[in-house]
Amino acid sequence: MTGDKFRVRADGYIKAARAVTDPVRKVALMDLAQRWLRLAAQIDGAASHASRKFAAPVTQVRAGVPTITTI
């Protein structure tokens, strides 16, 4: 399983945030999008660990997580 489904969901929140004018809603939608992107990165990281031939501890993926700073 890859994080693609999570990125698609994040994209939906980004598009919704672009469509609203209320700044509070915009921030809330972008926060949700960022959470989905983090989940995608975690899924991708876990899949890469699982594909290795040796056992390695699975940690949360933080490096390389896209951050959304502008709309």
Rosetta constraint file for C-alpha pairs under 8 A:
AtomPair CA 1 CA 43 HARMONIC 7.40 0.50
AtomPair CA 1 CA 44 HARMONIC 7.82 0.50
AtomPair CA 1 CA 47 HARMONIC 6.90 0.50
AtomPair CA 2 CA 40 HARMONIC 7.25 0.50
AtomPair CA 2 CA 43 HARMONIC 6.10 0.50
AtomPair CA 2 CA 44 HARMONIC 5.44 0.50
AtomPair CA 2 CA 47 HARMONIC 7.05 0.50
AtomPair CA 3 CA 7 HARMONIC 6.29 0.50
AtomPair CA 3 CA 39 HARMONIC 7.20 0.50
AtomPair CA 3 CA 40 HARMONIC 3.88 0.50
AtomPair CA 3 CA 41 HARMONIC 6.45 0.50
AtomPair CA 3 CA 42 HARMONIC 7.79 0.50
AtomPair CA 3 CA 43 HARMONIC 5.44 0.50
AtomPair CA 3 CA 44 HARMONIC 5.60 0.50
AtomPair CA 4 CA 8 HARMONIC 6.24 0.50
AtomPair CA 4 CA 40 HARMONIC 6.76 0.50
AtomPair CA 5 CA 9 HARMONIC 6.40 0.50
AtomPair CA 5 CA 40 HARMONIC 7.77 0.50
AtomPair CA 6 CA 10 HARMONIC 6.21 0.50
AtomPair CA 6 CA 36 HARMONIC 5.50 0.50
AtomPair CA 6 CA 37 HARMONIC 6.51 0.50
AtomPair CA 6 CA 39 HARMONIC 6.79 0.50
AtomPair CA 6 CA 40 HARMONIC 5.26 0.50
AtomPair CA 7 CA 11 HARMONIC 6.10 0.50
AtomPair CA 7 CA 36 HARMONIC 6.50 0.50
AtomPair CA 7 CA 37 HARMONIC 5.70 0.50
AtomPair CA 7 CA 40 HARMONIC 6.19 0.50
AtomPair CA 8 CA 12 HARMONIC 6.48 0.50
AtomPair CA 9 CA 13 HARMONIC 6.68 0.50
AtomPair CA 9 CA 33 HARMONIC 7.43 0.50
AtomPair CA 9 CA 36 HARMONIC 6.88 0.50
AtomPair CA 10 CA 14 HARMONIC 6.28 0.50
AtomPair CA 10 CA 32 HARMONIC 7.21 0.50
AtomPair CA 10 CA 33 HARMONIC 4.17 0.50
AtomPair CA 10 CA 34 HARMONIC 6.89 0.50
AtomPair CA 10 CA 35 HARMONIC 7.87 0.50
AtomPair CA 10 CA 36 HARMONIC 5.29 0.50
AtomPair CA 10 CA 37 HARMONIC 6.16 0.50
AtomPair CA 11 CA 15 HARMONIC 6.18 0.50
AtomPair CA 11 CA 33 HARMONIC 6.85 0.50
AtomPair CA 12 CA 16 HARMONIC 6.18 0.50
AtomPair CA 12 CA 33 HARMONIC 7.81 0.50
AtomPair CA 13 CA 17 HARMONIC 6.06 0.50
AtomPair CA 13 CA 29 HARMONIC 5.56 0.50
AtomPair CA 13 CA 30 HARMONIC 6.53 0.50
AtomPair CA 13 CA 32 HARMONIC 6.79 0.50
AtomPair CA 13 CA 33 HARMONIC 5.27 0.50
AtomPair CA 14 CA 18 HARMONIC 6.32 0.50
AtomPair CA 14 CA 29 HARMONIC 6.83 0.50
AtomPair CA 14 CA 30 HARMONIC 5.98 0.50
AtomPair CA 14 CA 33 HARMONIC 6.10 0.50
AtomPair CA 14 CA 71 HARMONIC 7.73 0.50
AtomPair CA 15 CA 19 HARMONIC 6.43 0.50
AtomPair CA 16 CA 20 HARMONIC 6.54 0.50
AtomPair CA 16 CA 26 HARMONIC 7.98 0.50
AtomPair CA 16 CA 29 HARMONIC 7.07 0.50
AtomPair CA 17 CA 25 HARMONIC 7.29 0.50
AtomPair CA 17 CA 26 HARMONIC 4.67 0.50
AtomPair CA 17 CA 27 HARMONIC 7.50 0.50
AtomPair CA 17 CA 29 HARMONIC 5.46 0.50
AtomPair CA 17 CA 30 HARMONIC 6.27 0.50
AtomPair CA 17 CA 71 HARMONIC 7.53 0.50
AtomPair CA 18 CA 26 HARMONIC 7.25 0.50
AtomPair CA 18 CA 71 HARMONIC 6.26 0.50
AtomPair CA 20 CA 25 HARMONIC 7.13 0.50
AtomPair CA 20 CA 26 HARMONIC 6.22 0.50
AtomPair CA 21 CA 25 HARMONIC 7.89 0.50
AtomPair CA 21 CA 26 HARMONIC 7.07 0.50
AtomPair CA 22 CA 26 HARMONIC 6.14 0.50
AtomPair CA 23 CA 27 HARMONIC 6.14 0.50
AtomPair CA 24 CA 28 HARMONIC 6.26 0.50
AtomPair CA 25 CA 29 HARMONIC 6.07 0.50
AtomPair CA 26 CA 30 HARMONIC 6.17 0.50
AtomPair CA 27 CA 31 HARMONIC 6.04 0.50
AtomPair CA 28 CA 32 HARMONIC 6.34 0.50
AtomPair CA 29 CA 33 HARMONIC 6.25 0.50
AtomPair CA 30 CA 34 HARMONIC 6.13 0.50
AtomPair CA 30 CA 68 HARMONIC 7.19 0.50
AtomPair CA 31 CA 35 HARMONIC 6.29 0.50
AtomPair CA 32 CA 36 HARMONIC 6.38 0.50
AtomPair CA 33 CA 37 HARMONIC 6.29 0.50
AtomPair CA 34 CA 38 HARMONIC 6.23 0.50
AtomPair CA 34 CA 66 HARMONIC 7.60 0.50
AtomPair CA 34 CA 67 HARMONIC 6.60 0.50
AtomPair CA 34 CA 68 HARMONIC 6.68 0.50
AtomPair CA 35 CA 39 HARMONIC 6.32 0.50
AtomPair CA 36 CA 40 HARMONIC 6.22 0.50
AtomPair CA 37 CA 41 HARMONIC 6.30 0.50
AtomPair CA 37 CA 65 HARMONIC 7.02 0.50
AtomPair CA 37 CA 66 HARMONIC 6.87 0.50
AtomPair CA 38 CA 42 HARMONIC 6.21 0.50
AtomPair CA 38 CA 61 HARMONIC 7.89 0.50
AtomPair CA 38 CA 62 HARMONIC 7.77 0.50
AtomPair CA 38 CA 65 HARMONIC 5.99 0.50
AtomPair CA 38 CA 66 HARMONIC 7.67 0.50
AtomPair CA 39 CA 43 HARMONIC 6.12 0.50
AtomPair CA 40 CA 44 HARMONIC 6.14 0.50
AtomPair CA 41 CA 45 HARMONIC 6.02 0.50
AtomPair CA 41 CA 61 HARMONIC 6.25 0.50
AtomPair CA 41 CA 62 HARMONIC 7.87 0.50
AtomPair CA 41 CA 64 HARMONIC 7.90 0.50
AtomPair CA 41 CA 65 HARMONIC 6.28 0.50
AtomPair CA 42 CA 46 HARMONIC 6.06 0.50
AtomPair CA 42 CA 60 HARMONIC 6.06 0.50
AtomPair CA 42 CA 61 HARMONIC 5.24 0.50
AtomPair CA 43 CA 47 HARMONIC 6.10 0.50
AtomPair CA 44 CA 48 HARMONIC 6.20 0.50
AtomPair CA 45 CA 49 HARMONIC 6.29 0.50
AtomPair CA 45 CA 60 HARMONIC 7.78 0.50
AtomPair CA 45 CA 61 HARMONIC 6.18 0.50
AtomPair CA 46 CA 50 HARMONIC 6.14 0.50
AtomPair CA 46 CA 58 HARMONIC 6.46 0.50
AtomPair CA 47 CA 51 HARMONIC 6.24 0.50
AtomPair CA 48 CA 52 HARMONIC 6.79 0.50
AtomPair CA 49 CA 56 HARMONIC 6.83 0.50
AtomPair CA 49 CA 58 HARMONIC 6.74 0.50
AtomPair CA 61 CA 65 HARMONIC 7.51 0.50
